Amino acid sequence: MDIFSHGLYGGVLTGRKSRKSFWTAFIFGISPDLFSFGIFTLSILLGFVSGPDWGSHAPDPSLIPNYVGILYDITHSLIVFSVAFLAVWLIRGKPMMEMLAWGFHVALDIFTHSFAFFPTPFLWPISNYKFDGHSWGTSEIFIPNVIALCSLYAWWWYKKSSFPNEKRNPKM
């Protein structure tokens, strides 16, 4: 799934309490890709390294530095997510619901990444098993994704605006 869709899903699914909650969930939703591909992308944008061809097909994975793969394994693991979620819960004494956007990111990627380019190592470090999903860049996935996001946000807007007598959070 593309990074912006992950952020938008995170915001609408786990960050509806307030503006701060929305943006926290949005950041958690994009963080697995931001922390794995972000450093490499920034290095390309700043001209420190040259990047692979990101054209109409998946680039050759051998053109992507090893550290990206290592960070991808860590950030796209449901095991790592679960440990982090539980640790934050123990420290705070209550769950940080916006963090669920990270777990949802990984869950979506399991089915929207194929063996052709960065399949999701969702059981790392316990297992190297990966599912051969259907690439999110295809119209069969991308168009329903856009429709789902538009529907979720329309529902959220409708729900917020259709009950004017309910107490609303003025920050949102």
C-alpha positions as CSV (number, residue, x, y, z in Angstrom):
1,M,0.0,0.0,0.0
2,D,1.2,3.5,-0.6
3,I,2.5,5.5,2.4
4,F,-0.3,8.2,2.2
5,S,-3.1,5.6,2.2
6,H,-1.5,4.1,5.3
7,G,-1.5,7.4,7.1
8,L,-5.1,8.1,6.0
9,Y,-6.3,4.7,7.2
10,G,-4.5,5.2,10.5
11,G,-6.1,8.6,11.0
12,V,-9.7,7.5,10.2
13,L,-9.6,4.1,12.0
14,T,-7.7,5.0,15.2
15,G,-7.4,8.7,15.4
16,R,-10.9,10.1,15.5
17,K,-10.9,11.5,19.0
18,S,-9.2,14.8,18.3
19,R,-6.9,16.5,15.9
20,K,-3.9,15.4,17.9
21,S,-5.1,11.8,17.9
22,F,-5.7,11.9,14.1
23,W,-2.1,13.2,13.4
24,T,-0.6,10.8,15.9
25,A,-2.4,7.9,14.2
26,F,-1.4,9.2,10.8
27,I,2.3,9.3,11.8
28,F,2.0,5.7,13.2
29,G,0.4,4.7,10.0
30,I,3.2,5.9,7.8
31,S,6.1,5.1,10.3
32,P,6.9,1.6,9.0
33,D,7.6,3.0,5.5
34,L,9.1,6.2,6.8
35,F,11.6,4.4,9.0
36,S,12.6,1.8,6.4
37,F,12.6,3.7,3.1
38,G,12.7,7.3,4.4
39,I,16.4,7.6,5.0
40,F,17.2,6.1,1.6
41,T,14.6,8.4,-0.1
42,L,16.0,11.5,1.7
43,S,19.5,10.5,0.6
44,I,18.3,10.3,-3.0
45,L,16.4,13.7,-2.8
46,L,19.5,15.4,-1.3
47,G,21.7,13.9,-4.1
48,F,23.9,11.8,-1.8
49,V,23.1,8.6,-3.7
50,S,21.4,7.7,-6.9
51,G,18.2,5.8,-6.7
52,P,16.7,3.0,-8.8
53,D,14.2,3.5,-11.5
54,W,10.9,3.8,-9.8
55,G,9.0,3.7,-13.1
56,S,6.0,1.6,-14.0
57,H,7.5,-1.6,-12.5
58,A,9.1,-2.6,-9.2
59,P,12.8,-1.6,-9.2
60,D,15.6,-4.2,-8.9
61,P,15.8,-4.9,-5.1
62,S,19.6,-5.3,-5.5
63,L,19.8,-1.5,-6.1
64,I,18.4,-0.8,-2.7
65,P,20.9,-0.7,0.2
66,N,20.8,-3.6,2.7
67,Y,20.0,-1.3,5.6
68,V,16.6,-0.6,4.0
69,G,15.8,-4.3,4.1
70,I,16.9,-4.7,7.7
71,L,14.8,-1.7,8.8
72,Y,11.9,-3.0,6.7
73,D,12.0,-6.3,8.5
74,I,11.9,-4.6,11.8
75,T,9.2,-2.1,11.0
76,H,6.9,-4.5,9.1
77,S,6.8,-7.2,11.8
78,L,3.6,-7.9,13.7
79,I,5.9,-9.4,16.4
80,V,7.9,-6.1,16.8
81,F,4.7,-4.1,16.7
82,S,3.1,-6.3,19.4
83,V,6.1,-6.0,21.7
84,A,6.2,-2.2,21.2
85,F,2.4,-1.8,21.7
86,L,2.5,-3.9,24.9
87,A,5.6,-2.0,26.2
88,V,3.9,1.4,25.7
89,W,0.7,0.0,27.3
90,L,2.7,-1.1,30.4
91,I,4.6,2.2,30.6
92,R,1.5,4.4,30.2
93,G,-0.9,2.1,32.1
94,K,-3.3,2.2,29.2
95,P,-3.1,1.3,25.5
96,M,-2.2,4.0,23.0
97,M,-4.9,3.3,20.5
98,E,-3.3,5.4,17.7
99,M,-0.4,2.9,17.6
100,L,-2.8,0.4,16.1
101,A,-2.3,2.3,12.8
102,W,1.1,0.7,12.7
103,G,-0.3,-2.8,13.1
104,F,-2.9,-2.0,10.5
105,H,-0.2,-0.9,8.1
106,V,1.6,-4.2,8.4
107,A,-1.7,-6.2,8.0
108,L,-2.5,-4.3,4.8
109,D,1.0,-4.8,3.4
110,I,0.8,-8.6,3.9
111,F,-1.7,-8.7,1.1
112,T,-0.6,-5.8,-1.0
113,H,3.1,-6.7,-1.5
114,S,4.2,-9.5,-3.7
115,F,7.4,-11.5,-3.8
116,A,8.5,-9.2,-6.7
117,F,9.2,-6.3,-4.3
118,F,9.5,-6.3,-0.5
119,P,7.0,-8.9,0.6
120,T,6.0,-8.3,4.2
121,P,8.0,-10.1,6.9
122,F,5.1,-10.0,9.3
123,L,6.4,-12.8,11.6
124,W,10.0,-11.6,11.8
125,P,12.2,-12.5,13.8
126,I,10.4,-15.7,14.6
127,S,9.9,-16.8,11.0
128,N,10.9,-15.7,7.5
129,Y,7.5,-16.7,6.1
130,K,6.1,-14.1,3.7
131,F,2.9,-14.1,1.8
132,D,2.9,-13.5,-2.0
133,G,0.3,-10.8,-2.2
134,H,-1.1,-8.7,-5.0
135,S,0.9,-5.4,-5.7
136,W,-0.9,-2.3,-4.4
137,G,0.3,-0.5,-7.6
138,T,-2.2,-2.3,-9.8
139,S,-5.6,-0.9,-10.6
140,E,-7.3,-4.0,-9.0
141,I,-5.9,-2.9,-5.6
142,F,-5.4,0.9,-6.0
143,I,-8.9,1.8,-7.2
144,P,-10.7,-0.1,-4.4
145,N,-8.2,1.4,-2.0
146,V,-9.2,5.0,-3.1
147,I,-12.9,4.1,-3.0
148,A,-12.5,2.6,0.5
149,L,-10.7,5.7,1.8
150,C,-13.2,8.1,0.3
151,S,-16.1,6.0,1.8
152,L,-14.5,5.9,5.3
153,Y,-13.9,9.7,5.3
154,A,-17.4,10.4,3.9
155,W,-18.8,8.2,6.7
156,W,-16.7,10.0,9.3
157,W,-17.7,13.4,8.0
158,Y,-21.4,12.4,7.9
159,K,-21.3,10.9,11.4
160,K,-19.7,14.1,12.8
161,S,-22.0,16.5,11.0
162,S,-25.3,14.6,11.3
163,F,-25.7,14.8,15.0
164,P,-25.5,18.5,15.9
165,N,-26.9,18.1,19.4
166,E,-24.1,15.8,20.5
167,K,-21.2,17.3,22.3
168,R,-18.3,17.5,19.8
169,N,-14.7,17.9,20.4
170,P,-13.9,21.5,19.2
171,K,-10.3,20.6,18.3
172,M,-11.3,18.3,15.5
